[in-house]
Amino acid sequence: MQSNSNILLVLLLTLWTNFACGQQNEQHIDGVYKSSNAAFVINKNKTFLIIAYGTLIKGTWRVENDLIYLKPKNPDAQFYVYGRKNPTIKNGMRVCFMGDHLSSSILFGKFPDKMQPLFNDDANCLDFPNVHLFNEKIDTITLFEQQNDDNDRAVVVIPKLMYHFASGDCNDFIVQHMQNSLYHNDFILKIGKEGLYAISDHSDAPIRKSTIGEEFSDLEELKFLNESFDKAFDADYKLVNNGYNTHDDMTREINLAYYRYDEQKNLYVNPAVPIKELDYKSTAYDYNDILMKFDRIKGTSQAQEVIRILPNPLFIANCDN
């Protein structure tokens, strides 16, 4: 009996020691850590932001022993779909495709026998926006990405699924492809006596640390970066102008409360601009006097199946001809 009590006491002491060490490690871990190519903003509330050239990664962190694990928030689907009712479209539907790696490996259409490649093989000179007008409206839009070389090089294992989206009353859509480069594995840093250390480069020097106040003189800048990430991954809607220029990454917030809603056209217009001066055909990037609001459509997913692929792609992009 005495032996069992001693074993239990040792286990409890071990658990308490690990817990106490973990708590001590977390006490002074928040701050901004700058490596040669990225800045790690680690917050007290167990969230983090990684800022690098052309890259923004957000997520949560935890400490285990002498390691801190940064778990990125990855897209919850390979395709996000947003829709609206467009009164000017009498028949069929319109779809704008967005993403940095649109290719022939992406299939779009009606499952299972009317699926088309988005682009021709070896497509180049992709235009913007990539908008297609369909003569017939699809009740349930299906999207999926076939295996390709880009998939093979992906660091993160991404489930190969097909996605279905009910079109409902909408006839005007934005399809956002979440390319492989937006998915990330956990980042792991070592906690040492003098701070955090990178594991990958085996350096003996700690990562240079500063406070959030020292790195961001204007905290609105940090708030903007956080909100920019949320608009891309957690947005309930997208605001675009007539040229499909999105406002996910604009330098200022667009508040629809300052716009007048035109119910007949289902558009948001700037009330400060006289009606006769509104340009409904402008495709200028910064023309914000008329905006379209696309609400996110939540879809379903399933394992990919064998389907019939129609031979003609939706877009032909070939600068050689």
N, C-alpha and C positions, 0 to 999 in steps of 0.2 A: 504493500500500500504506500509506504514511504517512497519507494522507487518511482511509482507512478506519479506521485505528487511532485517529485523533483523534475521529472520529464515535462510535466505540464507547466511548471514554473519556468523552465528553460525556454519552452515554446512561447510563453507569454512575454518573457523578456526580449526574445528575438523579434517578435512581432512589434513590440513597443519601440525597440531600437530602430527598426526599419522605418516605422511610422515617424518617429522623432527626427530621423535623418532626412526623410523626405520633406517634412515640414520645414526644417532648417534650410534645406536646399532651395525651397520655393520662396523663402522670405524676401530675398533681395535679388530675385532673378529678373524682375521686370526692368525694361529699359530698351534702348536701341543699340543693336549690335551690328557693326558695319564691317563686312568682309571686303575683299577686293572687287567683288562684282554684285553685291547685294546688301540690302539693309534689312535686318530682322527686328521688327517692332513687337516686343513681347509685353503684353499687358497683364495687369494684376488679375483681371477677370477671366484668366485662362484662355484668352484669345490672342491671336498673333496676326501680323501682316508682313509679308515678304515683298519688298519693293526692289525690282531690278529693271534693267533696260527692257522696255516692252513687255514686262511681266508683272502681274499683280496676283499674289496668292494669299488667301485668307483661310483661317481655320482655328482649331483649338489645340492646346498643349497639355501635356501631363508629364510628371516626373516619376521615374522608376529607378531607384537606387541612385547612381551618379549620372544618369542620362536623362535628357529632356527630349521628348518625342513631340514633334510638331506635325499634327495630322491635318492636311489640307482639306478644304471643302471642295470636292470634285463635283462636276455636273451630275445630276441625278438621272439624266437621259442624254442620248446622243443627239436628239432633236428636240427643240422647243418650238411650239407652234402658237402663233398669235392670230386672232381673227377679228373682223369687224363686218358690219353690214354696210355695203356700199350702194347707195341708191342709184348711182349712175350705171351700175352693171345690171342690165336687164336679164341677161341669160348667161349661164356658165359661171366662171369664177376667175379670179386673178390671184397669182401667187408670186411673191418675191422671195428669192432664196438668198440667204446671207451666210457668210462663213469664210474663213481664210483658206480652206482646203476643199473647195467644191470640185468634184470630179465625176468621172463615169462610174465610179464604184458606188455612188449614191443612187438609190432607186426610189422613184416616187410614182404614186398612182393608186389604182383600185386593186386591192388584193382579191383573188390571187392571180388573175390572168391579164391585167392591164397595167403592168408596172413598166416604167420607162427609165433608162439611164438619164441622169441629169445632164451630163455633157457627153460629147464624143470622146473616144479614146485619145490620149495624148493631147488633150485640150490645152491651148495656150491663149494668151491675150484675152483672158476673161474680163468681161465688161462689168460695169456697175451702174445701175442696179440690174440684177438678173431677174427680170419679170416676165412671166408667161401668162397669156390669156387662154383659158380653156373654154371650149364651146359648151361643154357640159360640166355641171357641178358634180363633185364626188361627195357622196353622203358620208363616207368614212375614208379619210386620207391615210394612206399607209406609207411609211418611210423606213428604209434601213440601208445600212452600209455594208457592202460586200468586203471580203478580205482583200487587202491590197498591200503593196510594199510598205506604205506608211503605217498600216496596222502592225506589220511584222516588226517594225523598228520601235514600236511603242514600249515604253518602260513599264507602264501600268497595264495590267490585264483588264481589258474592257469587255464586259459581256456582250456577245453578238446577238442582238435582239432586233425584232421588227416592232415598230411603234404604230399604233392606230389612234387617229384623232377624229372624233365626230365633228362634222362641219356645222351642224345645227342650222341656225339662221344666218350664219356668216357666209359671205361670198368673196371676201377679200382677205388674204392671208400673208403672213410673214413666217417663213420657215428658217429657223436659226440652227445651223449645224454646229455642234460643239466638237471641235476637232481634237485629235489625240493629245496635242500639246497642252490642252487645258487640264489634263489629268496628271496628278502627281502622287508619288509615293510619300510616305512619312519622311520628314527631315529629322536627323538625329544629331544632337550636340552633346558633348561631354561636359559635365559640371565639375570644375576644379577649384582649387583654392583661390585662384585669381580671376575666376569668371567662367565663361563658356569657351569651349575649345572645339574646333572642327575636327571631326573624326576622319573625314575622307583624305585630307592632305597630311595627316600625321604631324601637324605642327606643334611645337612645344610652347608657342606663344598664344595667349588668349585672344579671342576676338575683341577688337576695340569696342568699349562700351561707353555710351553717353546716355543722358536722360532724354525723354521725349521733348521736354522744354528746350533743351539745347539744340536738338536737331530740327524741331519744327517751331519756329518763332510764331507762326500763325497756326493755331490748332485747327482752324477751319480747313487748312490744306489736308491734314490727316483725316478729318471727318469726310472730306470730299473723296479721298481715296477709298475709304471704307464704303461709302455710298456707291461709288462707281462699281466696285465689285458686286455689291448687292443688286444693282440694277441689271448686271449681266447674268447673275445666277439665281436671283430670287425675285425678279421683277414680276409683278402681277399684270403689267401692261408695257407696251412700247409706244413712245411718241415719235413720229416721223413726219417730215414735211413731204411735199409732193415728189421730191427727188429721192425719197426713201433714205435720206440722211437721218440716222438715229441720233438721239440725244442722251445715250447712255454715258458718253464720255465728254459731254460738253463742259466748259469751264464754269458754267453757272446753272443753277437749278431752274427748271421751267415749271412754274406753278400754274396749273390749269385754272385755279381760282381767279386768276387775272385775265382769263379768256372768256369769250362769250360762246356758248354752245349753240351751233346752228343745227337744230333738230332735223330740218328738212334735208340737209346735206350730210348730216352726221360728221361734222367737222368742228374744230375749235378755232375761232378766229380772234384776232387782236381787236378789241373794241375801240382802241385809240386810232385805228386806221379807217378812214372813210370807206364805205362799201365799194364805191367805184374805183378805189385805188388798190383794192385787194387783187393780188395776182394768183389766180387759181392754177396757173400753168407753170409757175416758176419752179425750177429744179435747182436753184442756187443752194449751196450747202447751208448757209446761215440765214435763209429766209424762213423766219419763224412766225410770220403773221397768220399762217394757216397750218394747222397740225391735224394729223390723223391719229386716232388712239386705237391701238390694237390690244385687245385683252387676251391674256394667256388661256389657252385651251389645254386642260389636263387630259392626257391620253392614257392608253393602256399599252402593255408590252407583252411579248411572247417570244419564245425561241424561234429563230429563223427557220423557214421551211422552203422547200423547193417550189419555185414559182415559174410562171411563164414571163419572160422578159421580151417586151416589144423591141424591134430592131432599131427604131429611130429615137435618138435622144431628144430631150426637150430643147437643148441649146447646142449650137455648133459654134465652137470657138477655135479658129485656126487662122493664125496670121500668115501662114505660108501660102494661102490661096486668096 
